Amino acid sequence: MQPKMYPVFVDNISGDVRTADLRSVFTRYGDVVEVTIVSDHGFVIFGNPDDALESISKVNGQERNGNRLTVDVSKELEENLHERE
């Protein structure tokens, strides 16, 4: 059985922000499994749902390279959280 992944959606990413930049921001809040950027949005995947939720509350609204990040629960994270209840 594969471990569950808990992705966080990140929007309004500046064009000069790289995956390593996002990883360094989000690893402050837990174990980051993977970071993907596509255009001006992306996903940061955590191995722990509590870390994912904390990162949303801490990083949402922070400015990175001139852009204010929007960080939110992804559809997959929401579904995984409902399974925990």
TORLUMNU-65474 format. One record per atom (N, C-alpha, C): residue number from 1; residue in three letters; atom name; x negated, y negated, z. Coordinates in nm, 2 decimals. Each point is the difference from the previous one (the first is absolute). Example, Ala and Ser with C-alpha at 12.3 -4.5 7.8 and 13.67 -1.06 7.14 Angstrom:
2
[1 'ala' 'N' [-1.32 0.57 0.78]]
[1 'ala' 'CA' [0.09 -0.12 0.00]]
[1 'ala' 'C' [-0.09 -0.12 0.00]]
[2 'ser' 'N' [0.04 -0.11 -0.07]]
[2 'ser' 'CA' [-0.09 -0.11 0.00]]
[2 'ser' 'C' [0.08 -0.11 0.08]]
// end
This chain:
85
[1 'met' 'N' [-0.08 0.12 0.00]]
[1 'met' 'CA' [0.08 -0.12 0.00]]
[1 'met' 'C' [-0.09 -0.12 0.00]]
[2 'gln' 'N' [0.03 -0.09 -0.09]]
[2 'gln' 'CA' [-0.08 -0.13 -0.01]]
[2 'gln' 'C' [0.04 -0.09 0.11]]
[3 'pro' 'N' [-0.10 -0.08 0.05]]
[3 'pro' 'CA' [0.04 -0.10 0.10]]
[3 'pro' 'C' [0.08 -0.11 -0.06]]
[4 'lys' 'N' [0.09 -0.06 0.08]]
[4 'lys' 'CA' [0.09 -0.10 -0.05]]
[4 'lys' 'C' [-0.09 -0.13 -0.02]]
[5 'met' 'N' [0.04 -0.08 -0.10]]
[5 'met' 'CA' [-0.06 -0.12 -0.03]]
[5 'met' 'C' [0.10 -0.11 0.03]]
[6 'tyr' 'N' [-0.05 -0.12 0.05]]
[6 'tyr' 'CA' [0.09 -0.11 0.04]]
[6 'tyr' 'C' [-0.05 -0.12 -0.08]]
[7 'pro' 'N' [0.05 -0.02 -0.12]]
[7 'pro' 'CA' [-0.04 -0.12 -0.08]]
[7 'pro' 'C' [0.07 -0.13 0.04]]
[8 'val' 'N' [-0.08 -0.11 0.00]]
[8 'val' 'CA' [0.05 -0.13 0.03]]
[8 'val' 'C' [-0.01 -0.08 -0.14]]
[9 'phe' 'N' [0.10 -0.07 -0.03]]
[9 'phe' 'CA' [0.01 -0.08 -0.13]]
[9 'phe' 'C' [-0.07 -0.14 0.03]]
[10 'val' 'N' [-0.09 -0.04 -0.09]]
[10 'val' 'CA' [-0.06 -0.13 0.02]]
[10 'val' 'C' [0.02 -0.07 -0.13]]
[11 'asp' 'N' [0.05 -0.12 0.01]]
[11 'asp' 'CA' [0.03 -0.09 -0.12]]
[11 'asp' 'C' [-0.07 -0.13 0.01]]
[12 'asn' 'N' [-0.01 -0.06 -0.12]]
[12 'asn' 'CA' [-0.06 -0.14 -0.01]]
[12 'asn' 'C' [-0.16 0.01 0.02]]
[13 'ile' 'N' [-0.06 0.11 -0.05]]
[13 'ile' 'CA' [-0.14 0.02 0.02]]
[13 'ile' 'C' [-0.07 -0.09 -0.11]]
[14 'ser' 'N' [-0.10 -0.08 0.04]]
[14 'ser' 'CA' [-0.08 -0.08 -0.09]]
[14 'ser' 'C' [-0.08 0.09 -0.09]]
[15 'gly' 'N' [-0.02 -0.05 -0.12]]
[15 'gly' 'CA' [-0.07 0.08 -0.11]]
[15 'gly' 'C' [-0.14 0.03 0.04]]
[16 'asp' 'N' [-0.06 -0.07 0.09]]
[16 'asp' 'CA' [-0.14 0.03 0.03]]
[16 'asp' 'C' [-0.01 0.08 0.13]]
[17 'val' 'N' [0.11 0.05 0.05]]
[17 'val' 'CA' [-0.01 0.09 0.12]]
[17 'val' 'C' [-0.01 0.15 -0.05]]
[18 'arg' 'N' [-0.10 0.07 0.05]]
[18 'arg' 'CA' [-0.03 0.14 -0.04]]
[18 'arg' 'C' [0.06 0.09 0.11]]
[19 'thr' 'N' [0.00 0.13 -0.04]]
[19 'thr' 'CA' [0.05 0.10 0.10]]
[19 'thr' 'C' [-0.08 0.00 0.12]]
[20 'ala' 'N' [-0.13 -0.02 -0.01]]
[20 'ala' 'CA' [-0.09 0.00 0.12]]
[20 'ala' 'C' [0.04 -0.12 0.10]]
[21 'asp' 'N' [0.04 -0.11 -0.06]]
[21 'asp' 'CA' [0.04 -0.11 0.07]]
[21 'asp' 'C' [0.13 0.03 0.09]]
[22 'leu' 'N' [0.09 0.06 -0.07]]
[22 'leu' 'CA' [0.13 0.03 0.07]]
[22 'leu' 'C' [-0.03 0.11 0.10]]
[23 'arg' 'N' [-0.08 0.10 -0.03]]
[23 'arg' 'CA' [-0.03 0.10 0.10]]
[23 'arg' 'C' [-0.06 -0.06 0.13]]
[24 'ser' 'N' [-0.09 -0.10 -0.02]]
[24 'ser' 'CA' [-0.07 -0.06 0.12]]
[24 'ser' 'C' [0.11 -0.07 0.08]]
[25 'val' 'N' [0.10 -0.06 -0.06]]
[25 'val' 'CA' [0.10 -0.07 0.08]]
[25 'val' 'C' [0.09 0.10 0.07]]
[26 'phe' 'N' [0.04 0.11 -0.06]]
[26 'phe' 'CA' [0.10 0.09 0.05]]
[26 'phe' 'C' [-0.07 0.10 0.10]]
[27 'thr' 'N' [-0.12 0.04 -0.01]]
[27 'thr' 'CA' [-0.06 0.09 0.09]]
[27 'thr' 'C' [-0.01 -0.05 0.14]]
[28 'arg' 'N' [0.02 -0.12 0.02]]
[28 'arg' 'CA' [0.01 -0.06 0.14]]
[28 'arg' 'C' [0.11 0.06 0.07]]
[29 'tyr' 'N' [0.10 0.06 -0.07]]
[29 'tyr' 'CA' [0.13 0.04 0.06]]
[29 'tyr' 'C' [0.01 0.15 0.00]]
[30 'gly' 'N' [-0.09 0.07 -0.05]]
[30 'gly' 'CA' [0.01 0.15 -0.01]]
[30 'gly' 'C' [-0.08 0.06 -0.11]]
[31 'asp' 'N' [0.01 0.13 -0.01]]
[31 'asp' 'CA' [-0.07 0.08 -0.10]]
[31 'asp' 'C' [0.07 -0.02 -0.14]]
[32 'val' 'N' [-0.07 -0.07 -0.09]]
[32 'val' 'CA' [0.05 -0.02 -0.14]]
[32 'val' 'C' [-0.05 0.12 -0.08]]
[33 'val' 'N' [0.10 0.07 -0.06]]
[33 'val' 'CA' [-0.03 0.12 -0.09]]
[33 'val' 'C' [-0.04 -0.05 -0.14]]
[34 'glu' 'N' [0.08 -0.10 -0.05]]
[34 'glu' 'CA' [-0.02 -0.04 -0.14]]
[34 'glu' 'C' [0.05 -0.14 -0.02]]
[35 'val' 'N' [-0.06 -0.07 -0.09]]
[35 'val' 'CA' [0.04 -0.14 -0.04]]
[35 'val' 'C' [0.01 0.00 -0.15]]
[36 'thr' 'N' [0.11 -0.05 -0.05]]
[36 'thr' 'CA' [0.02 -0.01 -0.15]]
[36 'thr' 'C' [0.05 -0.14 -0.03]]
[37 'ile' 'N' [-0.06 -0.07 -0.09]]
[37 'ile' 'CA' [0.05 -0.13 -0.05]]
[37 'ile' 'C' [0.04 0.01 -0.15]]
[38 'val' 'N' [0.12 -0.05 -0.03]]
[38 'val' 'CA' [0.04 0.00 -0.14]]
[38 'val' 'C' [0.05 -0.14 -0.02]]
[39 'ser' 'N' [-0.07 -0.08 -0.08]]
[39 'ser' 'CA' [0.03 -0.14 -0.02]]
[39 'ser' 'C' [0.00 -0.08 0.12]]
[40 'asp' 'N' [0.11 -0.06 0.04]]
[40 'asp' 'CA' [0.01 -0.08 0.12]]
[40 'asp' 'C' [0.06 0.07 0.12]]
[41 'his' 'N' [0.02 0.13 -0.01]]
[41 'his' 'CA' [0.05 0.07 0.12]]
[41 'his' 'C' [-0.07 0.13 0.01]]
[42 'gly' 'N' [0.03 0.07 0.11]]
[42 'gly' 'CA' [-0.07 0.13 0.02]]
[42 'gly' 'C' [0.06 0.07 0.12]]
[43 'phe' 'N' [-0.07 0.11 0.04]]
[43 'phe' 'CA' [0.04 0.08 0.11]]
[43 'phe' 'C' [-0.12 0.03 0.09]]
[44 'val' 'N' [0.02 0.00 0.13]]
[44 'val' 'CA' [-0.10 0.04 0.09]]
[44 'val' 'C' [0.06 0.12 0.07]]
[45 'ile' 'N' [-0.06 0.12 0.00]]
[45 'ile' 'CA' [0.05 0.12 0.05]]
[45 'ile' 'C' [-0.07 0.03 0.13]]
[46 'phe' 'N' [0.09 0.02 0.10]]
[46 'phe' 'CA' [-0.05 0.04 0.14]]
[46 'phe' 'C' [0.03 0.14 0.02]]
[47 'gly' 'N' [-0.07 0.07 0.09]]
[47 'gly' 'CA' [0.02 0.13 0.05]]
[47 'gly' 'C' [0.10 0.01 0.12]]
[48 'asn' 'N' [0.02 -0.12 0.06]]
[48 'asn' 'CA' [0.08 -0.01 0.12]]
[48 'asn' 'C' [0.11 -0.10 -0.02]]
[49 'pro' 'N' [0.13 0.03 0.02]]
[49 'pro' 'CA' [0.11 -0.10 -0.02]]
[49 'pro' 'C' [-0.01 -0.12 0.09]]
[50 'asp' 'N' [-0.05 0.02 0.13]]
[50 'asp' 'CA' [-0.01 -0.11 0.09]]
[50 'asp' 'C' [-0.10 -0.10 -0.05]]
[51 'asp' 'N' [-0.11 0.05 -0.05]]
[51 'asp' 'CA' [-0.10 -0.09 -0.06]]
[51 'asp' 'C' [0.05 -0.08 -0.11]]
[52 'ala' 'N' [0.08 0.06 -0.09]]
[52 'ala' 'CA' [0.06 -0.06 -0.11]]
[52 'ala' 'C' [0.09 -0.12 0.04]]
[53 'leu' 'N' [0.08 0.03 0.10]]
[53 'leu' 'CA' [0.10 -0.10 0.05]]
[53 'leu' 'C' [-0.08 -0.12 0.07]]
[54 'glu' 'N' [-0.10 0.03 0.07]]
[54 'glu' 'CA' [-0.08 -0.10 0.06]]
[54 'glu' 'C' [-0.06 -0.09 -0.10]]
[55 'ser' 'N' [-0.06 0.06 -0.11]]
[55 'ser' 'CA' [-0.06 -0.08 -0.10]]
[55 'ser' 'C' [0.10 -0.09 -0.07]]
[56 'ile' 'N' [0.12 0.04 -0.01]]
[56 'ile' 'CA' [0.10 -0.09 -0.07]]
[56 'ile' 'C' [0.02 -0.12 0.09]]
[57 'ser' 'N' [0.02 0.02 0.13]]
[57 'ser' 'CA' [0.02 -0.12 0.09]]
[57 'ser' 'C' [-0.12 -0.09 0.01]]
[58 'lys' 'N' [-0.12 0.06 -0.01]]
[58 'lys' 'CA' [-0.12 -0.08 0.01]]
[58 'lys' 'C' [-0.05 -0.07 -0.12]]
[59 'val' 'N' [0.02 0.06 -0.12]]
[59 'val' 'CA' [-0.06 -0.05 -0.12]]
[59 'val' 'C' [0.10 -0.08 -0.08]]
[60 'asn' 'N' [0.13 0.03 0.01]]
[60 'asn' 'CA' [0.10 -0.07 -0.08]]
[60 'asn' 'C' [-0.02 -0.15 0.03]]
[61 'gly' 'N' [-0.01 -0.08 -0.11]]
[61 'gly' 'CA' [-0.01 -0.14 0.01]]
[61 'gly' 'C' [-0.14 -0.06 0.01]]
[62 'gln' 'N' [-0.10 0.09 0.01]]
[62 'gln' 'CA' [-0.14 -0.04 0.01]]
[62 'gln' 'C' [-0.04 -0.05 -0.14]]
[63 'glu' 'N' [-0.09 -0.09 -0.01]]
[63 'glu' 'CA' [-0.05 -0.05 -0.12]]
[63 'glu' 'C' [-0.13 0.07 -0.04]]
[64 'arg' 'N' [-0.01 0.04 -0.12]]
[64 'arg' 'CA' [-0.12 0.07 -0.05]]
[64 'arg' 'C' [-0.03 -0.06 -0.14]]
[65 'asn' 'N' [-0.12 -0.06 -0.01]]
[65 'asn' 'CA' [-0.04 -0.06 -0.13]]
[65 'asn' 'C' [0.10 -0.10 -0.06]]
[66 'gly' 'N' [0.06 -0.08 0.08]]
[66 'gly' 'CA' [0.10 -0.10 -0.04]]
[66 'gly' 'C' [0.14 0.05 -0.02]]
[67 'asn' 'N' [0.03 0.13 0.02]]
[67 'asn' 'CA' [0.14 0.05 -0.01]]
[67 'asn' 'C' [0.04 0.05 0.14]]
[68 'arg' 'N' [0.13 -0.03 0.03]]
[68 'arg' 'CA' [0.06 0.05 0.12]]
[68 'arg' 'C' [0.05 0.14 -0.03]]
[69 'leu' 'N' [-0.05 0.10 0.07]]
[69 'leu' 'CA' [0.04 0.14 -0.02]]
[69 'leu' 'C' [0.14 0.02 0.06]]
[70 'thr' 'N' [0.08 0.08 -0.08]]
[70 'thr' 'CA' [0.13 0.05 0.05]]
[70 'thr' 'C' [-0.02 0.15 0.02]]
[71 'val' 'N' [0.01 0.04 0.12]]
[71 'val' 'CA' [-0.02 0.14 0.04]]
[71 'val' 'C' [0.13 0.06 0.05]]
[72 'asp' 'N' [0.05 0.11 -0.05]]
[72 'asp' 'CA' [0.13 0.05 0.04]]
[72 'asp' 'C' [0.00 0.16 0.00]]
[73 'val' 'N' [0.10 0.05 0.05]]
[73 'val' 'CA' [0.02 0.15 0.00]]
[73 'val' 'C' [0.03 0.04 -0.14]]
[74 'ser' 'N' [-0.07 0.11 -0.04]]
[74 'ser' 'CA' [0.03 0.06 -0.13]]
[74 'ser' 'C' [0.12 0.09 0.01]]
[75 'lys' 'N' [0.06 0.04 -0.11]]
[75 'lys' 'CA' [0.11 0.09 0.00]]
[75 'lys' 'C' [-0.04 0.13 0.06]]
[76 'glu' 'N' [-0.12 0.05 -0.03]]
[76 'glu' 'CA' [-0.05 0.13 0.05]]
[76 'glu' 'C' [-0.02 -0.01 0.15]]
[77 'leu' 'N' [-0.06 -0.11 0.05]]
[77 'leu' 'CA' [-0.02 -0.01 0.15]]
[77 'leu' 'C' [0.14 -0.01 0.07]]
[78 'glu' 'N' [0.09 -0.07 -0.06]]
[78 'glu' 'CA' [0.14 0.00 0.06]]
[78 'glu' 'C' [0.06 0.14 0.01]]
[79 'glu' 'N' [-0.01 0.07 -0.11]]
[79 'glu' 'CA' [0.05 0.14 0.01]]
[79 'glu' 'C' [-0.07 0.09 0.10]]
[80 'asn' 'N' [-0.13 -0.01 0.01]]
[80 'asn' 'CA' [-0.07 0.07 0.10]]
[80 'asn' 'C' [0.03 -0.04 0.14]]
[81 'leu' 'N' [0.03 -0.12 0.02]]
[81 'leu' 'CA' [0.03 -0.05 0.14]]
[81 'leu' 'C' [0.14 0.05 0.04]]
[82 'his' 'N' [0.09 0.01 -0.10]]
[82 'his' 'CA' [0.14 0.05 0.03]]
[82 'his' 'C' [-0.01 0.15 0.03]]
[83 'glu' 'N' [-0.09 0.07 -0.06]]
[83 'glu' 'CA' [-0.02 0.15 0.04]]
[83 'glu' 'C' [-0.05 0.02 0.14]]
[84 'arg' 'N' [-0.07 -0.10 0.05]]
[84 'arg' 'CA' [-0.05 0.01 0.14]]
[84 'arg' 'C' [0.11 -0.02 0.10]]
[85 'glu' 'N' [0.11 -0.06 -0.03]]
[85 'glu' 'CA' [0.10 -0.03 0.09]]
[85 'glu' 'C' [0.08 0.12 0.04]]
// end
